Structures are given as structure tokens and as C-alpha cells.
Amino acid sequence: MNIKPLADRVLVVPAPAEERTIGGIIIPDTAKEKPLKGEVVAVGNGTKDEEMVVKVGDTVLYGKYAGTELELDGTKYLIMRQSDILAIVE
């Protein structure tokens, strides 16, 4: 199944949370911070007021509470407005 975002929305696959240990203690998944970086896998067509700047394949940084989480075929995605994206990583 393909997901095609509408208007100025972007579909992002979040980067996996980094595995950290503190003095030999492994931090459980529930305590890991949400990643703030991901790869764009689909973009909408934009609106008459906002041209789409991001494109498929871009690595982006987004805000901590940006987007809506969804899961499809075992893959987790975030769908958000282009304005929720803070920067493109080059």
C-alpha cells in the first residue's frame, strides 16, 4: 500500500532511536527520546500559498512534538506539515 500525502504534508520515516548505556545500564525503549531526524519518503503537491521545498530522499530535522505517528505494514511513519520541518540535512 502506498501513502500519498495531501497538500503541504510530508511522510517521514523517523531515524531509529540511539541505543545508549549509562555505566553499564541499558536504557529501555520506553525511556528513549523520540528521534528528531528522519528521511522523507513521500510529499504532497503543496498548496497555492506554499510551494514544496522538501523532496523524497531528503534527511530532515523536525520538532519534538511534530507530526502524527502511524504504522503501516510494521513500519512506523510520521506525517506532518512541511512547516513542522525545521531543516534539511545536507
Secondary structure as UniProt FT lines:
FT   TURN            7..8
FT   STRAND          9..14
FT   STRAND          21..22
FT   TURN            23..24
FT   STRAND          25..26
FT   HELIX           29..31
FT   STRAND          37..43
FT   TURN            56..57
FT   STRAND          59..62
FT   TURN            64..65
FT   STRAND          68..72
FT   TURN            73..74
FT   STRAND          75..81
FT   HELIX           82..84
FT   STRAND          85..89
//
